[in-house]
Amino acid sequence: MKKVLLGLWLFFVAAPAQAEFEPANFSLGMGVSTLGLGLDGSYRFNDMFRVRLNGNYFPNGGLFGMIGEMAADEIDDRGDVNADISANQYSMGLLADVYPNSGIFRVSGGLYYLRHDLTAKLTPKPGMDIEIGDTKFSADQVGFAKGEVKWRKLAPYLGIGWDTGDWNKKGLSFQASLGLLYSRPTVNLEANTDGLRNELNSYANEAAKYMGDLSELYCGKTTCSPGDVGGLKDILNDYPEYAKLVNDLDAALSNPDTFAKLLADEGYKAFREVLDSEIAQQTSDMDDYLKFLSFYPVISVGLTYRF
């Protein structure tokens, strides 16, 4: 917000000090809108054309913050997941105002820089599950899930408005605006699985010890050479479900640590495929659902003082 105010001051206060503007051409205003608390400064070249710099800030994330708080309360009431939700909503726009009949009615267009976003972090409580898509994951598998909705930073604006009073005379006037911003929201979802990775590594260490015990039992030593395992392969070939183990048996018994790590990596990969598939589907569904929020209504009222 400080940067917004500084930009307004530099553009409309410092700069005019070095130029000779006509009386009542320059104005400053403040108001409230669906974009937040607003300040603007403008310069009117004639009775038909004006340029305007507008800055807005919504405390506590504004509308997005209120939506986040309601969602967090609903999630917390379920008792299985802790919700941490944050939001930002501020903007700055450069606009051109055209007064078709040189009166109080104007048509406005321009470009806004937006910081509109909503972030949610969901952490399952110990012993509880978190549901992503159609699949439930334990707290040991998914430490937390994080989702973020961001609106594109550059957003075109088109609207109409009214300004009371004589533009060429100093004094206070009332202004109102009605328009639309276009900014497509994008969704990003992710899940932390460090806990599962550590758990699988622990299982891998246990598997390595087991393979060492099997080698010692079958070969009489902690590791087997390739020639030692032919008979065991013949036995395992009678069981189709062990086909992959048969193919990797040399590696398993000759280097148990490497083979166990391979199993852990394969298990983690398989889990991530399921999880990533659910995340991709949820992202796609949310993208489709949020399309209607691409058009953001801007309604504002305020006071302007012409110098």
N, C-alpha and C positions, 0 to 999 in steps of 0.2 A: 504494500500500500504506500510506503514511503517513496518508492520509485515512481509510482503513479503520480503522487502529489508533486514530486520534484520535476517530473516531465512537464506537467501542466504549468508549473511556475516558470520554468525555463522558456517554454514555447510562447506563453502568453503574457509574461510579466517582464522577464529579462530582455527578450527580443524587442518588444514594443518600445522599450526605453531608448533604443537606437534608431527608431524609425518614427516618422511623423504621420500618425494615424489621424483620420478625421474624427471629430467629436462624435460620440455615440456609436461609432463603428465597432468598438471593442467591448466585449461583455464577459462577465463571469457569472456562473450559476451553480446551484447545488440542488439536489433532489433525491428522491427515492424511486427505485424501480425494481423489476424482477431480476436485475443484475446486481442489486445491492444499493449501498449508499453511494451517491455519485457527485462528482465535481466536473464541470466543464468550462472551457474557455473558447471564445469564438471571435472571428473577425468578419464583419459584413462589408463586402466590397461595394454593393449597391442595393437597390430595393428588391433585387431578384436572386442574389447569390451570397451565400455565407459558407465559410469553412469552420469546422468545430472539432475540438479535441475533447474526448469524453473518457473519464476514468471511473471505475466502479469497484467496490469492495464489499463483500458479504462476510461479516464476522462469523466465526465458527463453521465455516463451510456453507453457510446459507441454506438454500433449498436442499442441496445434496447432503449437507450435514444433518438436517432434520430427517431426511429419508434414512440416512445411516443410523441415526440414534434409534429410530423406530424399529429398524431391522435388527439392531444389536439387542434391544430389549426383548424382542420376540425370540431371538436365538437363545439368549441367556435364560429365558423362562423354561426352555426345554430341559436344561440341566446337563446336557451331554457335551456341550462345546462352549468354550470361551470365545467371545467375539470382540475384536478390537477394530473399530471402524473410524476412518478419518476422511476429511473432505476439504477441498479448496474451491473457492469461487471468487475470482476477481478478473478484471478485464480492462483493456484500454482500446479506444476506437478513434479513427480519423474519419470524419464524415463531411459530406458536402450537402448543404441544404439549398433547395431551389424553391422560390416562391413564385408560382406560375402567374398569379394575378397581382403580384406586388403587395399582397395583403398579409393576413396573419397565418394563412394555411401554407404548409410547406411539404415537399416531398424530399426524403432523405435517403442517401445511399453511402456506403463506405465499407471499411474493413476493420474488423476487431481482432486484437490479440487476446486470446482466452487462456486462462488457467482454470479449467473446470475439470475436476476429477474426483473420484470416489474410490477409496481403497479399503478392502476388508481382509482381515487375517483371522482365520478360524483355527483354534487349537483344541483338539479333543482332550477331554479330561482323562486322567489315568483310568485305564480299564474300560473306557468308552470307545465307541466307534464314530467315525466321520463318514458321511455319505457323499460320494462324488458321482453324479449321474445316477446310474442304477446299481452301483456297487458300494458296499460298505467296507471300510478299511479300519483296522485297529489303530490305536494310538502308537503302538510299536512300529507299525508299518508306515504311517503318515504322521509325521510330527506336527505339521500344520499345513493348511491350504491357504493360498493367498490369491485374491482376485482384485483386479484393477480395471476401472472404466475411465477412459480418458477421451475428452473431446478434442478434435483437431484444433491446433493453436490459432490458425488463421481462419476467420469466419466472415463471409460477406454479410452485409446487413442491408435491408430495404424496409422503409417505413414511411409513415406520414406523421405530421405534427402540427401544433398550433402555438403561436407566440403572440401574446397580447401586447398592446402598447405601440407607440410609434418608434420604428427602428432607428430613426435619425435623431431621437431625443434621449437625453440622459434620464435614467430613472429605473424603477423596479417594475418587472413584468412577470407574468405567469406563463409557464410553458407546459405542454403535455405532448407525449409521443406514443405511438403504437406501431410496432414493427416486428420483423422476424429475423433471427440469426440462423444461418445454416452452418452446422458443424457436425460431422458424422462421428459418433462415438465408436471407439474401438475397445475390445475386451481382451485382457490378458489374464490367464489363469495358470497357476503353478502349484506344485505340491512338494514339500520337503520330505525326502525319504532317507535321510542320513541314518535314522534309527534302524531301518530295515537293512541298510548296507552293513552296519556294524553287527547286526544280528546274524546275517548270512556269513560274515567273516568268522564269527564265533562258531557257527555250524561247520564252516570249512575247516577250522582247526580241529574240531572233533572228528570230522570225516578223515582228515589226514592221519590222525592217530589210529583210527579204525583201520584204514588201509595199511598202515604199518603193521598193526597186529595181524591183519589177514595175510600179509606177505610173510611174516614170521611163522605163522601157522602153516601156510601152504609150502613156502620155499625154505623154511628153516632159517631165515634171516630177515632183517628189517626191510630190505628191498629185494625185489626179484629181477633177474635178468630176463630179456625177452624169451629166451629159450626155455625158461622155467614154467611158463604159463600156458603152454599149448594144451595140456590136459584140461585145465580149468576152463579154457575157452570152449573146448568140446562139450563140457558139461553145460555151460551157460547157453550155448547155441540151441539147446533143447527148449529154451524159454524165450519166446519172441520179445517179451517185455524187457529183457536184458540185452537186446541187440546193441543198443548204443554203448552199454558198458563193455560188451565184448570188443567192440571196435576200439575203445579207449583203454582196454585192460593193460596193455603194455605200459602206457603212460601212468596209469593208476598205481600199478604195483612197483614200477621202477622209480617213480618220482611222486610219492603220495602228496607232498605239499603243493606241487604245481597242479596236480589233478584236482585236489580239493578246492583250490582257488578257482579253477576253471568251472567247477560245479557251482560255486558261489556266484561267479560272474553270470553264468547262464541262468541261474535262478533269479538274480536281480534283473537281468534283461527281460525275462519272461514277465516278471511282475510289472516292470515299467511299461511294457507293451500294453498290458491291460489298463494300467492307470492312465497312460498317455492317450489311449483311445477314448476313455471316459472324459478326460480333460478336453480333447479336441471336439467331442460331440457337445459338451457343455458350452464351450466357447462359441461354436457355430450357432447353437440355439439362442444364446444370449445376444449375439450379434444381430440375429434376425429379430429378436424381441425388442431390441433397443433402437431399431431403425426409426421408429416414430419420434424418438427424441432428437433426431437430426435437426428439426426445426424448433428453435427455442423462442418463445414469445417474449417480446420486450415491451413492457408497459411502464411508462415513467411519468411523473409529475414533479414540478419543481419551480423555483424562483430564479430569475435572472436579473442582474443589474447591469445596465448599459452605461459605459463611461463616456 
